[in-house]
Amino acid sequence: MGMNWKFFIARRIYRSSDGGKEVSKPAIRIAGAGIAVGLAVMVVAVAVAVGFKRQVRDKVAGLGADVWVTSLEQAQSYQVTPVAVGDSLLDAVRRLPGVGHVQRYSTKPGMMMTADNFLGMVLKGVGQEYDLSYLRRHLVEGELPQWTDSVASRQVVISRSMARRLHLKVGDDLLTYYLEGNVRARKLQVAGIYETHFAMFDELFLLTDLYSVNRLNGWSPDEAAGLEVRVVGEVAAESAADRLRECLDKVSAQEAGSYYVRTVDEVYPQLFAWLDLLDLNVWVILILMTGVAGFTMISGLLILILERTRMIGLLKALGADNTAIRHIFLTFSVFLIGRGMLWGNVVGIGVCLLQRCFQLIRLDPATYYVDAVPIELDLLWLLLLNIATLVVSVLMLLGPSCLVGSIHPARSMQYE
């Protein structure tokens, strides 16, 4: 019963605050609005940051993999030496825990030319097992050919940016040239046009079959530029890379060669450094918004304590100690913070859903890799954000609530 009377008084103050005194009423409303605005901004900021990181990482993994296995030269140049990718190695990698898919690829740098323009490019050959689902979702014209490992195909898929610069459309022929001692030419046909909004891929790669690229390189069917490995579940790319290194160490010396394992973060370090900088910006926003919301609550609580001086004096005269009275005002603050958090969640999540459904805010994909502000809502971080806001706000009010200790019953009974 010792706690019930404190809770009862705090609830009465909270319920009477809307029709209370002329000074405390707007102050309390401003304090609640500060909590609501602060939490709404934090929800949107975190949703955008998580959305950016997930979409960019999914885009990079969709175009390639979470982990690459190549020769050492692949890390330094597109002109690579092959690595052995026989069936025994592929089976060993597929059996590793957390590995979802393994696919071969080969590359050949060159140049493509039309009657009025030319561009540098990398011809990327993909194996028959290559997962083209991501590329298929970003195909804007034409179709993906049915590539095999045993028959050369003249058909290629190019990006929209390449097609525009060379004035190509589906069905057109283009000449490609490769310098290796002598200049070698290949005539290819555009079968499809894709657009991923990922400049490092769109402005560089033409896709065709693995057999054709291996022939250009003079490699055998059991060789390739490397493997692309995708992980599944909660397995991190770093853990999968460590398992791959252990697996490759056990491969026979005849097959091992100079395998080099890299994660997606190591292949695109500048991109993920930019995403880490985005995390720093979000932390700055969270700290600023928490500070603004906390200080508005402090102002509201101080005004309320000053206006309730006579009530505080009366409670002290009846035997209540400072701790009990502080508990009353902190409980009232929790009620007020809870209402502000409710409205903050409604506004923040509402804005996120509007952006997610209608993509109202557009972006330049050449700069941001996506054409609209991405949103990712997750129940876990929403819950953690609300708990952190409540705890920090209450902790910031512990100091101001000590003001009740300076109020003397005799003088406060005459306070107006």
N, C-alpha and C positions, 0 to 999 in steps of 0.2 A: 504493500500500500504506500510505501515511502516514495515510490516513483510516480504514483498515479496523480497526485495533486500537482506535481510539477508539469506533467504532461497535460493535465486538464487546463491549467492556467496558460501554458504556451499555446494550446489550441484555441482558447478563448481570445487571446491577443491576436492570433493569426486571423480568426474569423471576423474580428471587429476592426481589423486594420483597414479594410476597404472603406468603411464608413467612419474611420477614426478621426484623429485630429488633423488639422489642415496642413501641418508641417510634415508629420510622419507619413501621411497617406501618399503624397507624390514621391517621397524619398524611397518608400518601400516598393512602389511600382517601378521606379527607375532601377532599383537594385535587382528586382526580378527580371526586368528587361535586359539588364547587363548580363545576367547569367544566361538568359535565352540567346541573346545575340552571340555571346562568346562561344557557347557550346555549338550553335549552328555553324559558325565559321570554322570551328575545329572539326566538326563532322565532315563538312565539305572539303576542307584542306586534306584531311587524312584519306578520304575517299578518292580524291583526285590523285594524290601521291601513290596510293596503292594501285589504282587503276593504271597509271602511267607505267609503273614498274612491271606490273603483270603483263600488260599488253605488249610492251617493248620486248620483254623476255620471251613471251610466247611467239612474237613475230620472229625473233632471231632463231629460236629453237625450231619454229615451223619451217624456216628457210634452210636450216641446216640441222643442228643437233644441240644437245646439252654438253656433249663431250666429243672431241675430235681425236682420232688416231691417225697420224700422218708420219711421214719421214721428217727428219730434222730440217731439211731444206724448205719444207712447206711453211714453216714458221717465218721464213725469211724472204721467200719469193714465190710467185705463182709458177715458175719454172721448176718443177719438182722431179725428184727421182722416185721411182715406184717403191711400194712396200708389198710384201706378199700377203694376199688376202684369200688364202685357200679355204676350202670347206672346213678343215679342222679348226682353223682360227676362228672362223665365223661361228661355228657351233660352240666353241669354248666361251666366246664373248656372250652369246645368246643365253648361256646357262648361268651367267653371273646374276646374283640377286639384285633386283632393282632395275635391270636392263629391260626396257620395253621393246625396243626395235633397233636393229643394226642394218646399215645400208652402205653400199660401196659408191664411190664416185671417183672420177678422174677429171683433170683440168688440162687445158692447153691454151696458153695466151696467144693472141693474134690480133688481127685487124679485119674489120668488115668494111666493105666499100660499095657505094652505089655510084650512079653516073655523076652526082653533084656533091657528094660528101663522103666522109670516112670517119670511123670511130675505132678506138682501141677496145678490146673486149677480152673476156676469158670464156672459152667454150667449155662448158661443164657437162660431162657425160655421167649419166646416172644408171645404176644397175636395175635389173628387172624387179628387184625387191624394193626399190626406192619408194618411199611413201610420198605420193604427190597430192595428198588431200588438201594440204595448206595452199599449194600453188593452184589447185583446181578452184578453191574458193576465191582466189584473187585473179582468176582468168577473166578478162574483159572482152576478148574477141577470140573467135576460132575455137580450137579444141586441143586437148593434149594427145599427142600421138601414142600409139601402142608400141612403145620401145621394147626391144628384146636384147639379150646378151649375145646373140649369135648372128644377127643380120644388121648390116649398116643401114642407117636411115638418113635421108637427106633433110628430114624435117627438124626444125628447131622452134623453140618458144623464146620470144624476146620480150623485153619490157616495153611499156607504152612510151617511156621517155626516149628509148632508142628508136622506136618506130617513128615518133614524131620528128626526131632530128634527122633521120635518114629518109623520111617520107615513104615509109613502108606500110603495107597493109597485109592482111591474111591472104596467102596464096602467092605473094611476090617472091621472086628469087633475089638472093644477095650473094655476092662473092666474098669469101673470107680468105685471108692470107696468113701463113704461119712461117716464121723465119727460124730455120734450123739448118745451118750450113747453106742450103739453097732455099729460095722462097717457094713454098708449096701453096697451092690454091685449092679451095673446095667451094663448089657451088651448092648452096643450101636453100631451102624453101621455108618461108614463114608459115607455121601451122597454127600458132596461137600467140596472143599478146596478153601479158599479165601486168599487174600494177600492185605492188606491195607497199608503196610509200616508204620503202627502206632504201635510201639512196645508195648505200654501200653495196647493195645487191642489184637494184634496178639499173644502175648505170654501168654495170660490169658484166653480168653473166648472161650468156645464151645457154639454153638447156637442150641437150640432145641425148642420144643413147651412149652407153659406156663403151660399146664395141667400136664405134667410130672414133672416139677420142683415144682409146688404147691403140688403134691402128695408126693414128697420127703420131702418137708418141713412140710407136714401135715396141709396145709392151705385150706381154702374153695375157691370156684370159684370166690367169690367177694373180694378176697384178693390178694395182690401182693406186691412185694418189693417196687414198686413205679411206677410213671408215668414219661414219657419223653415227653416234650412239645416243639414243634418247632414253631417258630414265622415266620411271613410273612411280606412282604413289608419293610417299614423303621422302624418298631417297634424294639427297642433295647431289648436285653435280660433282662436288669435291669428293664425296664418298665413293661415287661411281668411278671417278677418275683413279682413285687409289686402288680400287679393286681391279681396274683394267691394267694398271701398271704391274700389279702382282700377277695377273693372268699372263701378261706378255712376257714376264720374266721366266715363266714356266714353259713357254713355247720352245720348241727345239731350236738349237743354234742355227740350223739351216734356214729356218723360217724367220727368226727373230729380226735380224737386221737392225736398222736404226729407227725403231718405233718411237714416236714422240706423242705424248698424251697431253691435251690441253682442254680446259673447261671453257664454256662460253664466255665467262668473265675474262679469261686470259686471251681469248681470240679478239674480243672487242673491249679492251680496257678503257678507252676514252668514253665509250657509250655508257658503261656502268659507273664510271667516275662521275658522269653527269647525273645519273640517277641517284648516286650517293649525295651529291650536292643538293638535289631536290629534297632528300630526307632532312638535311640541315635546315632548309627553308621551312619545312613543316614544323620542326621543333621550335624554331623561332616564333612561328605563328601560334603554336600551342602555348608557349610561355607568355607571350604578350596577351593573348586572349584570356588566359587564366588570371593574369595580373589585373587586367581591366575588370573582369567579373568579380574578382576578390575585393578590389578596392571599392567598387560600387556597393558591395554587400557590407563592407566595413562602415561606409558612410551611413547607410540605412540603419545599421544596428546602433551606431552611436546616437543618431537622432532619436531612435526609438527609446533607448535607455534614458536619455535626457528628458523626454516627454513622459516617461513612466517613473520619474523620480519619486513621486508621492506613493505610488504602488510599491516601489522597492523599499521605501522607508516603512510602510505599513507591514510588509512581510517580515522585515527585520525586527520590528516591534513585537510581532507575533512569535518570534523565535527562529525564523529561517536564517540560515547562515549564508555567507557569500557564495559558497560552492553550489548550494541549491538554487539560488537566484540566477547564477551564471548558467546553470543547467537549463533553467526556464528559457532564457533568451537564446541559448544555443539550439534548443529544441525548436523554438520559433524560427530560427534561421534555417534549420534543416527543412521545415515546411516550405519556407519561401524559396530556398534553393531547389527543392524538388519540383515546385511549380514552374520555376524558370527553366529547369532541365527538361521538363515535359514539353514545353513550347519550343525549346531549342532543338530537341530531337524531331519534333513535328516539322519545323521549318527546314532544318538541315537535311533530313532524309527526303522531304518533299522536293527540295531543290535538286538533290541528287537523282531522284527518280525522274523528274522532268528532263534533266540533261541526258540521262541514260536512255529514255524512251524517244525523245524528240531531237536530241543533239542540237540544242539551241546555240551553243557556243562552238564555233568552228575554229579550226587551227590550220596553219600552213603545214602540210605533211612533209614538205622538203626540209623544214626546220625541226618539227616535233615528232616525225615518224608516224603520226596518226592525223586523221582529218577532222577529228572532233575531240573535245576534252573527255578523256575516259573516266569512267566512274566504276568503282568496285566497293560494294557494301558487304561487310562481313560482320556477323553477329558477335563474334568474339571481341574484335577491337572496338566495336560500338559499346559493348558492355564495359570493357576496360576503360574506355574514354569517359564514360559516365561515372564509374566508380572513382577514377582519379580526380575528376572535376569536383565531386561531392567531398572527397576527403581533403583535397587541397583547400577548398573554400572554407570548410569548417575549421581547419587548422589555422587559417589566416584570421579567423574570428576569435580565437582563444585569447589573444592579447587584448583586443578592444573590449572583450566581455569583462575584463578585470576592472573596468570603470565602476562596476557596481560596488566594489570594495571601498571606494572613496565616498560613498553616499552615507550620511549619518541620519539615523531615524528622526532625531529631534528636529533638525533643520529641514529635512525633506518633507515633513508633515505640513510645513508652511510654504512649500515651494509651489509656485504657480508658473 
